[in-house]
Amino acid sequence: MIIPAIDLLDGQSVRLLKGDFNAVTKINLNPVAQAQEINRAGLSALHVVDLNGSKDGAARNFETILALRKEFVGFMEVGGGIRTLEQIETYYRAGIDRVILGSVALKNPVLVKEAVAKYGDFIAVGIDGDNGRVATEGWLDQSDVTFEALLDAMLTIGVKNFIVTDVARDGTLQGPNLSMLSELQHQFSKANIIASGGIAQVSDLADLHDIGIQDVIVGKALATGNIKLAELVEMED
């Protein structure tokens, strides 16, 4: 599955460079129109991140997310600052197809276990970081926990889907970290590793498929025109 991304900051669609909130590029003042364009192109999956929420844990872009859910036809996953069971339930009732837990997976694994027990595959975990170490709080804090350790712990409690992002590649158009993604998918064969960060051209999608990655999130490359929506549709066919 190819999943175009919309990152929300103050109700607008933006892109950050390497997760830096001081390096913001505005993509679309109307995220709903952007989502509708994705639908019209023939794609039916959407990855949405509440960047404000990533920093402070509150659903600052919830109204925009509701508007996206109302207009977008297809699978829609949401991440960014989801740290309580109440927030998860709110997104579940709003018709979101999957939520992505980030910082809370490292800081409160008991909550993730409770969420998986109640919601099953509605729960995914985002593992983001640099040099193989997990970052939290919207990538503002760096931990000493390895990607492998967190992934193993989350698999043990029943998580199946993992959005893995090399922060050093995110927004750079340098290509995905194929070696890291390949090692993780090989080591954790029961996990669905969803690649995010660095996708620059259509050939990157083919390279990821070749190493066993089935699901890919594409953001910056669409915004710059390096990849066209029509090309993603062709890859899905």
C-alpha positions in Angstrom: 0.0 0.0 0.0 1.3 3.5 -0.9 0.2 6.1 1.5 0.4 9.8 0.7 1.1 12.0 3.7 -0.5 15.2 5.0 1.3 16.8 8.0 -0.8 19.3 9.8 0.5 22.4 11.6 -2.1 25.0 12.7 -4.6 23.6 10.3 -2.4 23.8 7.3 -0.6 21.1 5.3 3.2 21.5 5.8 6.5 19.6 5.6 9.3 19.7 8.1 13.0 19.1 7.3 14.3 16.3 9.6 11.5 17.0 12.0 12.7 20.6 12.6 9.8 22.8 13.6 12.0 25.8 12.6 12.3 24.4 9.0 8.6 24.5 7.9 7.5 24.5 4.3 3.8 25.2 3.6 2.3 22.8 1.2 -1.4 23.5 1.1 -3.5 26.0 3.0 -6.5 23.6 2.4 -5.6 20.1 3.5 -9.0 18.8 2.6 -8.6 19.9 -1.0 -5.2 18.2 -1.0 -6.8 15.0 0.2 -9.5 15.2 -2.4 -6.8 15.5 -5.1 -5.3 12.3 -3.8 -8.7 10.6 -4.1 -9.3 12.0 -7.6 -5.9 10.6 -8.8 -7.1 7.1 -7.8 -5.4 6.6 -4.5 -7.4 5.5 -1.4 -5.0 5.7 1.5 -3.9 8.7 3.6 -1.4 9.2 6.4 -2.1 12.2 8.6 0.1 13.7 11.3 -1.0 16.3 13.9 2.4 18.1 14.3 1.0 20.4 17.0 -0.1 17.3 18.9 3.3 15.7 18.5 4.8 18.5 20.6 2.2 18.9 23.3 0.0 15.8 23.3 -3.3 17.7 22.5 -5.3 17.1 19.3 -4.8 20.7 18.0 -5.8 19.8 14.5 -8.8 17.5 15.4 -11.4 19.6 13.5 -9.2 19.5 10.3 -8.8 15.7 10.8 -12.6 15.3 11.1 -13.0 17.3 7.9 -10.4 15.1 6.1 -12.2 12.0 7.3 -15.5 13.3 6.0 -14.2 14.0 2.5 -11.5 11.4 2.0 -12.7 8.1 0.6 -10.6 5.2 1.8 -8.1 4.1 4.5 -7.0 6.9 6.8 -4.5 6.6 9.6 -3.6 9.4 12.1 -0.7 10.0 14.4 0.8 12.8 16.4 0.4 13.3 20.2 -2.0 10.4 20.8 -1.1 9.5 24.4 -4.3 8.4 26.2 -7.0 5.8 25.8 -9.6 8.6 25.6 -7.8 10.1 22.5 -7.7 6.7 20.9 -11.4 6.2 21.5 -12.2 9.6 20.0 -10.4 8.8 16.8 -12.0 5.4 16.7 -15.5 6.9 17.0 -14.5 9.5 14.3 -14.1 6.7 11.8 -10.3 6.8 11.5 -9.0 3.4 10.3 -5.8 3.3 12.3 -4.0 5.4 14.9 -0.3 5.7 15.4 1.2 5.8 18.9 4.6 7.3 19.1 6.1 8.7 22.4 3.7 6.7 24.5 5.0 3.4 23.2 8.3 4.2 24.9 7.1 6.0 27.9 3.9 4.0 28.8 3.9 0.6 27.2 1.2 -0.6 29.6 -1.2 1.9 27.9 -0.3 0.5 24.5 -0.9 -3.1 25.8 -4.4 -2.0 27.0 -5.1 -0.3 23.7 -4.1 -3.3 21.6 -6.2 -5.6 23.9 -9.2 -3.4 23.2 -8.7 -2.1 19.6 -6.4 -4.7 18.0 -5.0 -3.7 14.6 -6.5 -0.3 15.0 -3.3 0.4 16.9 0.0 1.0 15.1 3.3 2.2 16.6 5.6 4.8 15.1 9.3 4.2 15.7 11.2 7.4 14.8 14.8 8.4 15.5 18.3 8.9 14.4 21.4 6.6 14.4 19.1 3.7 15.5 17.9 5.4 18.6 14.2 6.3 19.2 13.2 10.0 19.4 10.1 11.2 21.2 8.0 14.3 21.8 7.7 15.2 18.1 11.4 14.2 17.6 12.5 16.9 20.0 13.9 14.4 22.6 16.4 11.6 21.8 16.4 8.4 23.9 18.9 5.7 24.3 16.4 3.0 23.3 17.2 1.2 20.1 14.7 0.7 17.3 15.1 -3.1 17.7 14.4 -3.0 21.5 11.2 -1.0 21.1 10.0 -3.0 18.1 10.6 -6.3 20.0 8.7 -5.0 23.0 5.7 -3.8 21.0 5.5 -7.1 19.0 5.4 -8.9 22.3 2.3 -7.1 23.4 0.6 -7.6 20.0 1.4 -4.6 17.8 1.7 -5.7 14.1 2.1 -2.4 12.2 5.1 -0.2 12.6 5.8 3.1 10.9 9.6 3.4 10.9 11.2 6.8 10.2 14.9 7.7 10.0 14.6 11.3 11.1 17.9 12.1 9.3 16.3 11.2 6.0 12.9 12.8 6.6 12.2 15.6 4.2 15.6 15.4 2.6 14.8 13.5 -0.6 18.0 11.5 -0.1 16.3 8.1 -0.4 15.1 5.8 2.3 17.5 4.0 4.7 17.3 0.7 2.9 19.9 -1.1 5.0 18.1 -0.2 8.3 14.6 -1.1 7.0 15.9 -4.3 5.4 17.6 -5.4 8.7 14.4 -4.6 10.7 12.1 -6.5 8.4 14.4 -9.5 8.2 14.9 -9.6 12.0 11.2 -9.1 12.8 9.6 -11.0 10.0 6.2 -11.0 11.7 6.1 -7.2 11.8 4.7 -5.1 9.0 7.4 -2.4 8.6 5.9 0.7 7.0 8.7 2.8 5.5 8.6 6.6 6.0 11.2 9.2 5.4 13.5 10.1 2.5 11.4 8.7 -0.4 12.7 10.7 -3.4 11.7 9.0 -6.6 9.6 6.1 -7.9 12.6 3.8 -8.0 12.8 4.1 -4.2 9.4 2.4 -4.0 10.7 -0.5 -6.2 13.8 -0.8 -4.0 11.7 -1.0 -0.8 9.5 -3.7 -2.4 12.6 -5.6 -3.3 13.7 -5.8 0.4 10.3 -6.9 1.5 8.6 -3.6 2.5 5.0 -3.6 1.4 3.7 -0.3 2.7 5.3 3.1 2.1 4.5 6.6 3.2 5.3 9.4 0.6 5.3 13.0 1.6 8.0 15.5 0.5 8.5 13.9 -3.0 4.9 14.6 -3.8 5.1 18.2 -2.6 8.1 18.9 -4.7 6.8 17.1 -7.8 9.6 14.5 -7.7 6.9 11.9 -7.7 3.5 12.4 -9.3 0.2 11.0 -7.9 -0.3 9.3 -11.2 3.0 7.5 -10.8 1.9 6.2 -7.4 -1.3 4.9 -9.0 0.8 3.0 -11.6 2.9 1.5 -8.8 -0.3 0.3 -7.1 -1.7 -1.4 -10.2 
